[in-house]
């Protein structure tokens, strides 16, 4: 694949418009995979509702195998701030999505 093809794909996915990127730990020892899989589905759904056009969306999301902090999970990491969140559930993740990912203000009570 040519560099130009990769650039086209990246732009179609909206990587030119991203302001934040959330990484959700999926397979570490800190939380059962069933729990993290449900959070991942919720994250995808909510970001799709809040930013339905992926070519202009401001938030990227990625599953990661392990963030190497194996405790108090599920854990997520948000860049560019480098904010880490712990003991996430759907209610807490909703606040992270709305307040941090979309509005730009980290949720201090769930972060470390």
LOVEXTOR-91248 format. One record per residue (C-alpha): residue number from 1; residue in one letter; chain; y, x, z. Coordinates in nm, 3 decimals. Layout:
N
<node><i>NUM</i><aa>A</aa><ch>A</ch><north>Y</north><east>X</east><up>Z</up></node>
...
end
This chain:
112
<node><i>1</i><aa>X</aa><ch>A</ch><north>0.000</north><east>0.000</east><up>0.000</up></node>
<node><i>2</i><aa>X</aa><ch>A</ch><north>0.343</north><east>0.129</east><up>-0.091</up></node>
<node><i>3</i><aa>X</aa><ch>A</ch><north>0.629</north><east>0.178</east><up>0.150</up></node>
<node><i>4</i><aa>X</aa><ch>A</ch><north>0.828</north><east>-0.091</east><up>-0.035</up></node>
<node><i>5</i><aa>X</aa><ch>A</ch><north>0.544</north><east>-0.340</east><up>0.019</up></node>
<node><i>6</i><aa>X</aa><ch>A</ch><north>0.541</north><east>-0.265</east><up>0.392</up></node>
<node><i>7</i><aa>X</aa><ch>A</ch><north>0.918</north><east>-0.311</east><up>0.410</up></node>
<node><i>8</i><aa>X</aa><ch>A</ch><north>0.890</north><east>-0.646</east><up>0.233</up></node>
<node><i>9</i><aa>X</aa><ch>A</ch><north>0.622</north><east>-0.766</east><up>0.475</up></node>
<node><i>10</i><aa>X</aa><ch>A</ch><north>0.825</north><east>-0.651</east><up>0.777</up></node>
<node><i>11</i><aa>X</aa><ch>A</ch><north>1.134</north><east>-0.833</east><up>0.653</up></node>
<node><i>12</i><aa>X</aa><ch>A</ch><north>0.933</north><east>-1.149</east><up>0.583</up></node>
<node><i>13</i><aa>X</aa><ch>A</ch><north>0.809</north><east>-1.135</east><up>0.941</up></node>
<node><i>14</i><aa>X</aa><ch>A</ch><north>1.170</north><east>-1.106</east><up>1.058</up></node>
<node><i>15</i><aa>X</aa><ch>A</ch><north>1.159</north><east>-0.753</east><up>1.198</up></node>
<node><i>16</i><aa>X</aa><ch>A</ch><north>1.516</north><east>-0.700</east><up>1.076</up></node>
<node><i>17</i><aa>X</aa><ch>A</ch><north>1.641</north><east>-0.972</east><up>1.315</up></node>
<node><i>18</i><aa>X</aa><ch>A</ch><north>1.449</north><east>-0.893</east><up>1.636</up></node>
<node><i>19</i><aa>X</aa><ch>A</ch><north>1.646</north><east>-0.830</east><up>1.954</up></node>
<node><i>20</i><aa>X</aa><ch>A</ch><north>1.357</north><east>-0.835</east><up>2.202</up></node>
<node><i>21</i><aa>X</aa><ch>A</ch><north>0.985</north><east>-0.773</east><up>2.198</up></node>
<node><i>22</i><aa>X</aa><ch>A</ch><north>0.742</north><east>-0.903</east><up>2.459</up></node>
<node><i>23</i><aa>X</aa><ch>A</ch><north>0.407</north><east>-0.734</east><up>2.513</up></node>
<node><i>24</i><aa>X</aa><ch>A</ch><north>0.149</north><east>-0.937</east><up>2.704</up></node>
<node><i>25</i><aa>X</aa><ch>A</ch><north>-0.138</north><east>-0.752</east><up>2.870</up></node>
<node><i>26</i><aa>X</aa><ch>A</ch><north>-0.459</north><east>-0.921</east><up>2.757</up></node>
<node><i>27</i><aa>X</aa><ch>A</ch><north>-0.761</north><east>-0.725</east><up>2.877</up></node>
<node><i>28</i><aa>X</aa><ch>A</ch><north>-0.674</north><east>-0.519</east><up>3.180</up></node>
<node><i>29</i><aa>X</aa><ch>A</ch><north>-0.828</north><east>-0.561</east><up>3.522</up></node>
<node><i>30</i><aa>X</aa><ch>A</ch><north>-0.525</north><east>-0.746</east><up>3.656</up></node>
<node><i>31</i><aa>X</aa><ch>A</ch><north>-0.609</north><east>-1.096</east><up>3.527</up></node>
<node><i>32</i><aa>X</aa><ch>A</ch><north>-0.899</north><east>-1.283</east><up>3.369</up></node>
<node><i>33</i><aa>X</aa><ch>A</ch><north>-0.888</north><east>-1.290</east><up>2.989</up></node>
<node><i>34</i><aa>X</aa><ch>A</ch><north>-0.910</north><east>-1.671</east><up>2.988</up></node>
<node><i>35</i><aa>X</aa><ch>A</ch><north>-0.584</north><east>-1.682</east><up>3.185</up></node>
<node><i>36</i><aa>X</aa><ch>A</ch><north>-0.402</north><east>-1.435</east><up>2.962</up></node>
<node><i>37</i><aa>X</aa><ch>A</ch><north>-0.530</north><east>-1.610</east><up>2.648</up></node>
<node><i>38</i><aa>X</aa><ch>A</ch><north>-0.379</north><east>-1.939</east><up>2.769</up></node>
<node><i>39</i><aa>X</aa><ch>A</ch><north>-0.047</north><east>-1.763</east><up>2.837</up></node>
<node><i>40</i><aa>X</aa><ch>A</ch><north>-0.055</north><east>-1.608</east><up>2.490</up></node>
<node><i>41</i><aa>X</aa><ch>A</ch><north>-0.105</north><east>-1.949</east><up>2.329</up></node>
<node><i>42</i><aa>X</aa><ch>A</ch><north>0.181</north><east>-2.091</east><up>2.536</up></node>
<node><i>43</i><aa>X</aa><ch>A</ch><north>0.407</north><east>-1.799</east><up>2.440</up></node>
<node><i>44</i><aa>X</aa><ch>A</ch><north>0.330</north><east>-1.848</east><up>2.069</up></node>
<node><i>45</i><aa>X</aa><ch>A</ch><north>0.389</north><east>-2.223</east><up>2.092</up></node>
<node><i>46</i><aa>X</aa><ch>A</ch><north>0.719</north><east>-2.200</east><up>2.281</up></node>
<node><i>47</i><aa>X</aa><ch>A</ch><north>0.865</north><east>-1.924</east><up>2.065</up></node>
<node><i>48</i><aa>X</aa><ch>A</ch><north>0.766</north><east>-2.126</east><up>1.758</up></node>
<node><i>49</i><aa>X</aa><ch>A</ch><north>0.950</north><east>-2.427</east><up>1.899</up></node>
<node><i>50</i><aa>X</aa><ch>A</ch><north>1.259</north><east>-2.230</east><up>1.997</up></node>
<node><i>51</i><aa>X</aa><ch>A</ch><north>1.271</north><east>-2.011</east><up>1.685</up></node>
<node><i>52</i><aa>X</aa><ch>A</ch><north>1.078</north><east>-2.194</east><up>1.412</up></node>
<node><i>53</i><aa>X</aa><ch>A</ch><north>1.190</north><east>-1.968</east><up>1.125</up></node>
<node><i>54</i><aa>X</aa><ch>A</ch><north>1.006</north><east>-1.640</east><up>1.175</up></node>
<node><i>55</i><aa>X</aa><ch>A</ch><north>1.228</north><east>-1.467</east><up>0.919</up></node>
<node><i>56</i><aa>X</aa><ch>A</ch><north>1.532</north><east>-1.514</east><up>1.145</up></node>
<node><i>57</i><aa>X</aa><ch>A</ch><north>1.364</north><east>-1.520</east><up>1.487</up></node>
<node><i>58</i><aa>X</aa><ch>A</ch><north>1.508</north><east>-1.281</east><up>1.746</up></node>
<node><i>59</i><aa>X</aa><ch>A</ch><north>1.190</north><east>-1.233</east><up>1.953</up></node>
<node><i>60</i><aa>X</aa><ch>A</ch><north>0.875</north><east>-1.046</east><up>1.856</up></node>
<node><i>61</i><aa>X</aa><ch>A</ch><north>0.551</north><east>-1.081</east><up>2.051</up></node>
<node><i>62</i><aa>X</aa><ch>A</ch><north>0.244</north><east>-0.861</east><up>2.072</up></node>
<node><i>63</i><aa>X</aa><ch>A</ch><north>-0.085</north><east>-0.864</east><up>2.255</up></node>
<node><i>64</i><aa>X</aa><ch>A</ch><north>-0.172</north><east>-0.535</east><up>2.419</up></node>
<node><i>65</i><aa>X</aa><ch>A</ch><north>-0.511</north><east>-0.434</east><up>2.551</up></node>
<node><i>66</i><aa>X</aa><ch>A</ch><north>-0.378</north><east>-0.296</east><up>2.878</up></node>
<node><i>67</i><aa>X</aa><ch>A</ch><north>-0.039</north><east>-0.193</east><up>3.017</up></node>
<node><i>68</i><aa>X</aa><ch>A</ch><north>-0.215</north><east>0.036</east><up>3.267</up></node>
<node><i>69</i><aa>X</aa><ch>A</ch><north>-0.077</north><east>-0.140</east><up>3.574</up></node>
<node><i>70</i><aa>X</aa><ch>A</ch><north>-0.396</north><east>-0.308</east><up>3.683</up></node>
<node><i>71</i><aa>X</aa><ch>A</ch><north>-0.282</north><east>-0.540</east><up>3.957</up></node>
<node><i>72</i><aa>X</aa><ch>A</ch><north>-0.083</north><east>-0.857</east><up>4.016</up></node>
<node><i>73</i><aa>X</aa><ch>A</ch><north>-0.133</north><east>-0.984</east><up>3.664</up></node>
<node><i>74</i><aa>X</aa><ch>A</ch><north>-0.089</north><east>-1.129</east><up>3.416</up></node>
<node><i>75</i><aa>X</aa><ch>A</ch><north>0.170</north><east>-0.866</east><up>3.331</up></node>
<node><i>76</i><aa>X</aa><ch>A</ch><north>0.421</north><east>-0.855</east><up>3.047</up></node>
<node><i>77</i><aa>X</aa><ch>A</ch><north>0.671</north><east>-0.596</east><up>2.928</up></node>
<node><i>78</i><aa>X</aa><ch>A</ch><north>0.997</north><east>-0.682</east><up>2.748</up></node>
<node><i>79</i><aa>X</aa><ch>A</ch><north>1.186</north><east>-0.434</east><up>2.532</up></node>
<node><i>80</i><aa>X</aa><ch>A</ch><north>1.447</north><east>-0.304</east><up>2.479</up></node>
<node><i>81</i><aa>X</aa><ch>A</ch><north>1.524</north><east>-0.347</east><up>2.850</up></node>
<node><i>82</i><aa>X</aa><ch>A</ch><north>1.185</north><east>-0.222</east><up>2.966</up></node>
<node><i>83</i><aa>X</aa><ch>A</ch><north>1.154</north><east>-0.510</east><up>3.213</up></node>
<node><i>84</i><aa>X</aa><ch>A</ch><north>0.805</north><east>-0.572</east><up>3.347</up></node>
<node><i>85</i><aa>X</aa><ch>A</ch><north>0.692</north><east>-0.909</east><up>3.481</up></node>
<node><i>86</i><aa>X</aa><ch>A</ch><north>0.400</north><east>-0.975</east><up>3.713</up></node>
<node><i>87</i><aa>X</aa><ch>A</ch><north>0.183</north><east>-1.266</east><up>3.832</up></node>
<node><i>88</i><aa>X</aa><ch>A</ch><north>0.289</north><east>-1.470</east><up>3.533</up></node>
<node><i>89</i><aa>X</aa><ch>A</ch><north>0.183</north><east>-1.830</east><up>3.495</up></node>
<node><i>90</i><aa>X</aa><ch>A</ch><north>0.307</north><east>-2.090</east><up>3.251</up></node>
<node><i>91</i><aa>X</aa><ch>A</ch><north>0.604</north><east>-2.192</east><up>3.468</up></node>
<node><i>92</i><aa>X</aa><ch>A</ch><north>0.720</north><east>-1.833</east><up>3.519</up></node>
<node><i>93</i><aa>X</aa><ch>A</ch><north>0.664</north><east>-1.744</east><up>3.154</up></node>
<node><i>94</i><aa>X</aa><ch>A</ch><north>0.879</north><east>-2.041</east><up>3.050</up></node>
<node><i>95</i><aa>X</aa><ch>A</ch><north>1.169</north><east>-1.896</east><up>3.249</up></node>
<node><i>96</i><aa>X</aa><ch>A</ch><north>1.110</north><east>-1.551</east><up>3.098</up></node>
<node><i>97</i><aa>X</aa><ch>A</ch><north>1.111</north><east>-1.703</east><up>2.749</up></node>
<node><i>98</i><aa>X</aa><ch>A</ch><north>1.425</north><east>-1.911</east><up>2.792</up></node>
<node><i>99</i><aa>X</aa><ch>A</ch><north>1.630</north><east>-1.690</east><up>3.023</up></node>
<node><i>100</i><aa>X</aa><ch>A</ch><north>1.532</north><east>-1.339</east><up>2.911</up></node>
<node><i>101</i><aa>X</aa><ch>A</ch><north>1.385</north><east>-1.349</east><up>2.562</up></node>
<node><i>102</i><aa>X</aa><ch>A</ch><north>1.629</north><east>-1.605</east><up>2.423</up></node>
<node><i>103</i><aa>X</aa><ch>A</ch><north>1.936</north><east>-1.580</east><up>2.648</up></node>
<node><i>104</i><aa>X</aa><ch>A</ch><north>1.912</north><east>-1.208</east><up>2.731</up></node>
<node><i>105</i><aa>X</aa><ch>A</ch><north>1.916</north><east>-1.226</east><up>3.112</up></node>
<node><i>106</i><aa>X</aa><ch>A</ch><north>1.607</north><east>-1.081</east><up>3.288</up></node>
<node><i>107</i><aa>X</aa><ch>A</ch><north>1.445</north><east>-1.299</east><up>3.553</up></node>
<node><i>108</i><aa>X</aa><ch>A</ch><north>1.472</north><east>-1.064</east><up>3.852</up></node>
<node><i>109</i><aa>X</aa><ch>A</ch><north>1.250</north><east>-1.262</east><up>4.089</up></node>
<node><i>110</i><aa>X</aa><ch>A</ch><north>0.944</north><east>-1.206</east><up>3.866</up></node>
<node><i>111</i><aa>X</aa><ch>A</ch><north>1.019</north><east>-0.854</east><up>3.750</up></node>
<node><i>112</i><aa>X</aa><ch>A</ch><north>0.967</north><east>-0.500</east><up>3.879</up></node>
end
